[in-house]
Amino acid sequence: MTQRIAFVTGAMGGLGTAICQAFANDGYKVVAAYHPQFDDKNAWLAEMEAAGYKDFICVAGDVSKLEDCQAMAAEAEAKAGPVDILVNNAGITRDKFFAKMEKDQWDAVINTNLTSLFNMSKQFSAKMAERGWGRIINISSVNGIKGQAGQTNYSAAKAGVIGFTKALAQEMAAKGVTVNAIAPGYVATKMVMAIREDILKGIVDTIPMKRLCKPEEIGGACSYIASELAAYMTGATLSINGGLYFQ
Ligand SMILES: NC(=O)c1ccc[n+]([C@@H]2O[C@H](COP(=O)([O-])OP(=O)(O)OC[C@H]3O[C@@H](n4cnc5c(N)ncnc54)[C@H](O)[C@@H]3O)[C@@H](O)[C@H]2O)c1
C-alpha cells in the first residue's frame, strides 16, 4: 500500500501535536498546518526532532480564511502528494457570558472552529471521493454536546461540527470517505494545565475517572478512525471524556 498522507490543522497545539505523532507512528506522511502568528514553527520542529519525529511537512495559514486554505492545500499536495486524511483540529475559545459577549468574539469562534471545516474540507473531500478513499476527522468538544455556560459561541460551533460531520458523512458514505467527529472532555494540554490549581482540581473532581485526558488518547482515536478497520464507521461522534457526560 502506498504511504497515506495526513493533513492536520492546529498541528502545533496540544492535541494537534499528539495527532501528528500518532499518524507518524502509523507510518503516514504528515502535513502540519499552523498559524504563522500563533505558532512558533521552528521551536515546534526542534521539539519534534528531539522527540524523534523528523519528517513533518509544515504549511502556514489561517483556517478561517478560504484563500489561505486553498493555498495550504496546494502547497501540501505539491510537497507531500494527495491528501488522504484531513483532521480539522484548529480551534480557539473566547469565553464570555452571553450578556457580555461581543460580536467579534462570536465571529472569531464560529469562523475558526466551524467555518474552517467548510474551508478545509472543500479542498480535499471531492478528490478523496474521486480516489475512492478518505478520512475526515473533526474535533468537536463535550461542550458542543452538553453546552457550557460562558461558551455560547464555542458550544454552538462545536455542536455545528457534529451536524456538519453527520451531513457530510451521508454525502460521502458511498464513496469510500468516512467523516467522523471526536468530542474530547478536558485534555491535559498546556492551556488546561495553566488553569489555577484549585480550579483545575475542582474540574477534575467532576470527572468520574478523576483525571484529565492525555493528548495521546485523542491521537489514538484519530489513529483508529484513519485505519482500515474503521472503514464502516461514519457520521459518528466519539466521546472521550472520562465519563463526564454521556450522549
Ligand atoms: N484541550 C482541551 O481540553 C480540549 C477539549 C475539547 C476540545 N478541544 C478542541 O481540540 C482542538 C485543539 O485544542 P488544543 O487544546 O490543542 O488547543 P491549542 O490552543 O493548544 O491548539 C490549537 C491550535 O490551533 C491553532 N489555531 C487557532 N486558530 C487558528 C486559525 N485561525 N488558523 C490556523 N490555526 C489556528 C493554534 O495556533 C494552535 O496551534 C480545538 O479545536 C479545541 O477546541 C480541546
The ligand as an SDF file (V2000), in Angstrom:
LIG
                    3D

 44 48  0  0  0  0  0  0  0  0999 V2000
   -7.7310   20.9570   25.3380 N   0  0  0  0  0  0  0  0  0  0  0  0
   -8.9340   20.5220   25.6310 C   0  0  0  0  0  0  0  0  0  0  0  0
   -9.2410   20.2050   26.7810 O   0  0  0  0  0  0  0  0  0  0  0  0
   -9.9740   20.3830   24.5310 C   0  0  0  0  0  0  0  0  0  0  0  0
  -11.2000   19.7950   24.8460 C   0  0  0  0  0  0  0  0  0  0  0  0
  -12.1630   19.6310   23.8730 C   0  0  0  0  0  0  0  0  0  0  0  0
  -11.9010   20.0560   22.5800 C   0  0  0  0  0  0  0  0  0  0  0  0
  -10.7170   20.6480   22.2840 N   0  0  0  0  0  0  0  0  0  0  0  0
  -10.5020   21.0730   20.8940 C   0  0  0  0  0  0  0  0  0  0  0  0
   -9.3230   20.4760   20.4080 O   0  0  0  0  0  0  0  0  0  0  0  0
   -8.7420   21.3060   19.4160 C   0  0  0  0  0  0  0  0  0  0  0  0
   -7.2790   21.5450   19.7570 C   0  0  0  0  0  0  0  0  0  0  0  0
   -7.2140   22.1980   21.0040 O   0  0  0  0  0  0  0  0  0  0  0  0
   -5.8860   22.3060   21.8920 P   0  0  0  0  0  0  0  0  0  0  0  0
   -6.2890   22.0750   23.2820 O   0  0  0  0  0  0  0  0  0  0  0  0
   -4.8250   21.5020   21.2830 O   0  0  0  0  0  0  0  0  0  0  0  0
   -5.6050   23.8760   21.7590 O   0  0  0  0  0  0  0  0  0  0  0  0
   -4.2680   24.6370   21.3810 P   0  0  0  0  0  0  0  0  0  0  0  0
   -4.5450   26.0770   21.6520 O   0  0  0  0  0  0  0  0  0  0  0  0
   -3.0960   24.0000   22.0690 O   0  0  0  0  0  0  0  0  0  0  0  0
   -4.1210   24.3800   19.8230 O   0  0  0  0  0  0  0  0  0  0  0  0
   -4.9480   24.9630   18.8740 C   0  0  0  0  0  0  0  0  0  0  0  0
   -4.1130   25.2300   17.6520 C   0  0  0  0  0  0  0  0  0  0  0  0
   -4.9770   25.8130   16.6570 O   0  0  0  0  0  0  0  0  0  0  0  0
   -4.2720   26.8590   16.0400 C   0  0  0  0  0  0  0  0  0  0  0  0
   -5.1840   27.8520   15.5070 N   0  0  0  0  0  0  0  0  0  0  0  0
   -6.0140   28.6630   16.2070 C   0  0  0  0  0  0  0  0  0  0  0  0
   -6.6680   29.4750   15.3720 N   0  0  0  0  0  0  0  0  0  0  0  0
   -6.2310   29.1880   14.1210 C   0  0  0  0  0  0  0  0  0  0  0  0
   -6.5250   29.6930   12.8380 C   0  0  0  0  0  0  0  0  0  0  0  0
   -7.4160   30.6780   12.6520 N   0  0  0  0  0  0  0  0  0  0  0  0
   -5.8970   29.1490   11.7610 N   0  0  0  0  0  0  0  0  0  0  0  0
   -4.9990   28.1610   11.9250 C   0  0  0  0  0  0  0  0  0  0  0  0
   -4.6730   27.6350   13.1160 N   0  0  0  0  0  0  0  0  0  0  0  0
   -5.2820   28.1530   14.2040 C   0  0  0  0  0  0  0  0  0  0  0  0
   -3.4040   27.4570   17.1340 C   0  0  0  0  0  0  0  0  0  0  0  0
   -2.3400   28.1860   16.5750 O   0  0  0  0  0  0  0  0  0  0  0  0
   -2.9810   26.2180   17.9030 C   0  0  0  0  0  0  0  0  0  0  0  0
   -1.7670   25.6920   17.4200 O   0  0  0  0  0  0  0  0  0  0  0  0
   -9.5750   22.5840   19.3920 C   0  0  0  0  0  0  0  0  0  0  0  0
  -10.4950   22.5100   18.3310 O   0  0  0  0  0  0  0  0  0  0  0  0
  -10.2820   22.5480   20.7280 C   0  0  0  0  0  0  0  0  0  0  0  0
  -11.4740   23.2800   20.6980 O   0  0  0  0  0  0  0  0  0  0  0  0
   -9.7410   20.8100   23.2350 C   0  0  0  0  0  0  0  0  0  0  0  0
  1  2  1  0
  2  3  2  0
  2  4  1  0
  4  5  1  0
  4 44  2  0
  5  6  2  0
  6  7  1  0
  7  8  2  0
  8  9  1  0
  8 44  1  0
  9 10  1  0
  9 42  1  0
 10 11  1  0
 11 12  1  0
 11 40  1  0
 12 13  1  0
 13 14  1  0
 14 15  2  0
 14 16  1  0
 14 17  1  0
 17 18  1  0
 18 19  2  0
 18 20  1  0
 18 21  1  0
 21 22  1  0
 22 23  1  0
 23 24  1  0
 23 38  1  0
 24 25  1  0
 25 26  1  0
 25 36  1  0
 26 27  1  0
 26 35  1  0
 27 28  2  0
 28 29  1  0
 29 30  1  0
 29 35  2  0
 30 31  1  0
 30 32  2  0
 32 33  1  0
 33 34  2  0
 34 35  1  0
 36 37  1  0
 36 38  1  0
 38 39  1  0
 40 41  1  0
 40 42  1  0
 42 43  1  0
M  CHG  2   8   1  16  -1
M  END
$$$$
